[in-house]
Amino acid sequence: MIASLTGRVVAKDASGCVIDVGGVGFRVLMSTSAVAALPAEGREASVLTHLHVREDELSLYGFAEPLEREVFLALLSVSGVGPKVALAALSALRPEALLDAVAREDAAFIASVPGIGKKTAERIVVDLKDRFGSAGVREAAAAPSTGVREAEQALLAMGFSAAEVATALKGYDGPPDDAESALKHGLRRLGGGV
């Protein structure tokens, strides 16, 4: 199995990149955030990978961090979730946000990802809850405060995507149970402010 690649970034686009390793160009499919984390074309990069083998295809998936790869592999273990859907989930949500939704059993939040329906989202929660949820909730996915959860629901109700909401509320460090402050923080970030 190919666990990682280190080489020159030859090309990159919205769905991944090509990395030249010793004269061989590897096409690596990646989440949008992992592509964004890559250095400019022509520079050297190291990428964690997973080689997905099917009867008719070999596909190489790349990740910016170990947690992203771990969540991708966990998603693949869920019935009905293939690599394209798992990658779409990681493009829409940070791994921490996805794990947090699993820990909170928030299937509706996961279902807001394009390509994931209500039933698949519920399966993701059920299948991954024991692995990442309940008493074993990861530190990285610690449940947000009541205020942040309320702000999250308000932003979703306003029509923002799950990915936009997760990004907007990232880094909120105000009063934990003040939904109004969290909402203002999120709206400022969505409006381009810092």
Protein Blocks (a to p, Z undefined) as FASTA:
>chain_A
ZZbdcdddfbdcfkbccddeehiacdddddfklmmmpccehiacdddddddddfkbccdd
ddfbfklmmmmmmmmmpghiafklmmmmmmmpcfklmmmmmmnopaklmmmpghiafklm
mmmmmmmmmmmgmjllcfklgccdfklmmmmmmmmmnopafklmmmmmgoiabdfklmkl
mmmmmmmmmnopZZ
